């Protein structure tokens, strides 16, 4: 067993599968693999009857405490988080993900008398309201004991942030993926179809509003192209109205989707180090994305100029039609995953940070 005290990772989000809770899941599993008593505290929206993430995390051998909360200011959730921490002992550590958990964690950590670490997966600033929220979150970060950034782009304006990239147990992830033909059959893809997959939150920062343009360009350039869209979010209604798109909804089988795809499209406007990129690397599916955050320089994707849908589609088509390019891109991403995304390296970096508090 590790010499570290118990560590509680906490997150509050609507409940659908997305990057931050997936990142937390992999961190928890990596920590437990080296003997750390790592646990999870999840607050999901009331409309989610059963969070698939809770089941996933439990399946990794991690104790999970769940509750529901839909509001930003949730005193009951703060008190519950504080009680959970006190039950773990005064020397325990709180590690939060996301802005709501950051806010609640600041209070709960003080109530419990424990150290507080926060991972910044990246801020979303689409309008004035977002900018005010992010400004408040930055002020809150000044009071935590350590701040983690998953990519240098996520460390902007975060003095003293420690870089700890996301990780992925690639062997476990790949083993959960069906054989490619079976995965494609589940999506009703026939032999000549070429699957262009969007997998993520249907939101402005992920570029979901650009999917109509993506579909138009694909149809103009390739009769075999099938745009598959998996996810949920605030722009779901607009995506649902699109014609000739394979709508998959909110899914928790990303390994199967990625195995079925010929290429992953990421027209994101903001990214840290995307879990979808790591997962695509694990199954050998190339990624083409706008040159933002970790999509720009991590080696997990072929970057194209931001907002340039034509370049995104043309590059994706070239990858699908050129086996040598596809193989080269996929191997480079696998190499990045094997080094920067290694779970043991991740667990060691986190453990060293916890010891230094």
N, C-alpha and C positions, 0 to 999 in steps of 0.2 A: 504493500500500500504506500501511497505517497505521504510525504511529511506535511503536505498542505492541509489547511482546514477545509471544511465543506464549502463548496462554491455553488451559489444559486444563480442560474441564468434566467432572466425575466424578460418577457416581451408582451406587448398588448397590440393587437391588430385585428382587422375584421374577421379573420378566420380562414380565408381562402389560401391555397398554396401560393407562396411567393418567396422571394429570395432571402429576406432577413430571417424568417423562422427556419428555412432550410439551412442557412449558414449556422444558425444557433444549434440545430440538430447535429450537424457534423462536428462542431466544436465540443459539444457535450460528449459525443461518442468518442472523440479523440482523447479527451481528458480522462474519461473512465478507462480507456484502454491502457493508460499509464498509471492507474491506481488512484486517481483523484476522485473524491466523493463529490461528483458534479450532479446537480439536480436542476429541474426545470419548473418554472412558474409561468403559466400561460393565461392570459386574459383575452377572450375572444368575444365577438359580438353576439348578442342574444339571439339573433336570427340563425346562428349556427348551432344545430342540435347536437352535433358531435364533431369536434375538430379532427380532421384527418391527421394534422400535425401531431396532436397528442398521441394518437395511436402509433404513428411512425416513431416518435421519440421513445415511447415505452418499449417498442420492439427492439430498440437498441440497448435495452437494459438500464434506462435512465428513469429514476423516480420523477413523476410529473404531478404537479398541483395545478388544478384548473379552476377558473371562475369565469363569469361573464361580466362584461362592462362595455357600454357603447359611448360613454361620454368622456371628454378630456379630463374634467375634474370629477374624480370618483373617490370620495373619502373612504368608502367601504373597501375599495380595492387597495388603497394605500395602507389601511389598517391591516388588511389580510396579508399583504406583502410583508409588513412589519412583523406580524405574528409569526409568519413562516420563518423569517430570518432569526427571530429570537429563539424559536424552537430548534434552530440549527446550532446555536451557541454564539457567544459574543465575538469569538475570533473568526467567524465565518465571513465570506466575501460575497457581495452582491455584484453581479455583472449584467447590465441592462442592454437591450437592443431596441431602437426605435424611440421616438420622442415622447410618447405617453409613458412608457416604462421609465424613461429618463426622469421625467417630472415626478412620477410616483416614487421612483427609487431614491431621489434626493431626500424626500421626506422620510421614507421608510428606513433608509440606511441610518439616518440620524436617530430615529426612534429606537432602532435596534443597537446602535453603537457599533456598526460594522463599516468596513471599507467598501468603497463603491467604484467600480470600473464600468466604463460605457464604451460600446463599439459604435462608431459612426459609419453607417453603411452608405452615407451620402444624403445630402439635403435636397428637397424638392421645392423649387421656387418658381412657380408658374405665374403668379400675380402678386398684387400688393398684400393680400391676406396671407399668402404663403410666406412672403418675405418677412412680415411681422412675426409669424410663428417661428420661422427659422432664426430670426434675431433673438427671440426669447430663448430658444433652445441653445444657442451659442452662449448666452449668459449663464444658463444652467450648467453647462459643461465646465465652466470655470470653478465650480464647487466640487467636482468629483475628484477622486484620488488618482485616476489614470484614464486617459482617453486612447482608444484604439482606432486606427484607420485601416480599412481593408485594402486600400490602394492609395498611392500618393495624391490622387485627385480628390479623395475623400478627406485628406488632411488639410486642405486649403483653409486658412484662417483658423486653424486649431493648433495653437502653439504647444509644443511638447508632445504632440500625439505620437504614439508608438505604432509602427507599421507591422501588422500581423495579417497577412493575406488569408482569404477564405481557404478552406481545405475540403477535400472530398475523398472518402474511402472508395476509390474507383473500382476495386475488385467487387465489393459488395454491390455497388450501383450497377455495374455491368451484369452481375449475376441475376439481378431483378428484371432485366430486359429480355423479352421473348426474342426468338430468332427473327431476323428481318422480315422474311416472307409472312410469318404469322402476325407480326406487328402491323404490316401493311394491310393484311387482310382485315384486321380489326377496323381499319379506317376506310375500308371499301376502296382501296387503291388497286388498280389493275396494273399489269406488267409494264405498259408504256407510260403510265403516269409518273410525273416527276414532282415530288412533294416539297414545296417551299413552306417551311413551318415558322409561324410566329408563336412563341411560347412565353407568356408573361402577363403582367397586369395590363388590362385594357385601360390605359391612362395616357395623358398627354406626355408625361416624361418618358414613357416607353415608346412613344411614337405611334400609338394605336390610331390616331386621327389620320395618319398617312397611309393606312392599309388600303383604302379605296384607290389611291394613286398607284400603290404597289400592284394591286390586282389588275388595274387597267394596263399598266406597262407589261406585266407578265402575259396577259391575253394577247397583246399586240405582237409579242415577240416569240411566243411558244405555244403551240396547240397542246403540248403535253403537260404544261404547267398546271399544278393544282395548289392553290393557296389554302393551307390549313391553319386555322386560328384557334389556339387553346388559351383560355384565361377568362377572367372576369374583372370587373372594375367599373369606374364611372362612365367610360365610353362604350360600354357593352351594347347599349341600345343602337348606337350608330353602326357598330360592326354587324349587329344582327340584321340590319337593313341592307347590307351589301349583297349583291347578286353573285352567283357562281363562286361562292367561297365555302369551303368545308368548315363549318362552325362546330367546334368540339366542346365548347363550354369550359367550366372550371374543372381541371383534371389533376389527379394525384398520381399519374403514371407517366411521369416525364421520361423515364428510361425507355418505355415502349414507344412513345411519340418520337423521341430522338432517333431511336433505331429505325423507325419507319421513314424518317425524313431523308431527303437527298441533300438539303442544305437548310440551315437555320438563318432566318432574317431577324436582325435586331436594329430597327430604326430608332434607337433610344436617343433621347436628348440629354439624359443624365444616367451615369452608371458609376458604380464603384468597381468591384471585381465581381462580375455577375456569376451567380451559381449556374445559370443556364450554360454559360461558356465552359465552365469546368465539366458539367455533366455531358455536354456535347463532345468535349475532348475525350471523355472516358469511353464513349461508344464509337468514336471515330467519325462523327458527323461534322463537316466544316461549318463555320459561322461566318457570315458577312454582316458587318454592322457599321453604323456611323462612328467616326473617330472621336469618341468621347470616353473619358474615364479609362477603365481597364480594357475597353474595346479598341482603344487607340494604340496601345503600346505593350500589352501584356503578351502578345503572341497567340492568344486564344482565338483571334478573329482576323479576317481580312478587313482592314479599315477603309472606309470610303468617306468623302467629305460629308459633314453633317448636313442634313436637310436635302441631300441630293438623291432623290428617289431613283432617278434614271441610273446613276452610277451604282446604287445598291442592287438594282435588278440586273443590270448588265453584268456586273461582277458575279452575282449569284448564278446567272445563266452560264457564264464562262466556267465557273467551278464545276457545275453539274455536267457540262459537255466535255470537260478536259480531265480524264482520269488521272493523269500525271500531276496536274495542279491540285486536284482533290487529295491525292495521297500525300503530297508534300505539305499542304496546309494542315491536314489531319495529324501528321506525324509531329509537326512543330507544336501543335496544341497539346498533344500527348506528352511531349517533353516538358512543357510548361507545367502541366498538371503533376507530373512525377516529381518536379522539383519544388516549385512554389506552393503547390496544393497538397503536399504530403502531410497526412494527419499527424505523424509522429513529430515532424518539424513544428507543426502548428501547436500541438500540445506542449512541446518544450518551450516555445515562445511564450505561450500563455502562462505556463507554470513559473517561468523565470520572472514574468511581470508580477504575478501574484506574490511571489516571495519578496519582491523588492518593495512592496507597499509598506 
